[in-house]
Amino acid sequence: MIHDQKGMSLIEVLVTIVILGIVFSLISQTTNFVSTATRIHNDKAEAITLAEHELNNALDLLKNGTTPSSSTQNGYIVQVHINETGTQSPNPATSKHVSLSGVHVEASKPKVVTVTVSWGD
């Protein structure tokens, strides 16, 4: 017996709804991942720019006889360490950090200036 079918059966509608649900779930997860990756990249790019600026500022201050200090700017913690060459600056406790170093030579006594910029979530 052959039936003329007009429209879709309940099973076909349910399968379509399940497939659409899976597709939308994957799209949502991908969007979340891209959003998080973009935020992390932007935070790190801003930290690098800030570290470059603060390193140049610290070297200029040392050149003028002033000791640079640590600070907090826009949610970023900026730490300035000045060491004799050959000694190591401490590493920050957080994995979200950027460190840049430069050398300041004063009366033939080189000093390593390290600027570390850290941030949280």
Secondary structure, 3 states (H helix, E strand, C coil): CCCCCCCCCHHHHHHHHHHHHHHHHHHHHHHHHHHHHHHHHHHHHHHHHHHHHHHHHHHHHHHCCCCCCCEEECCEEEEEEEEECCCCCCCCCCCCEEEEEEEEEECCEEEEEEEEEECCC
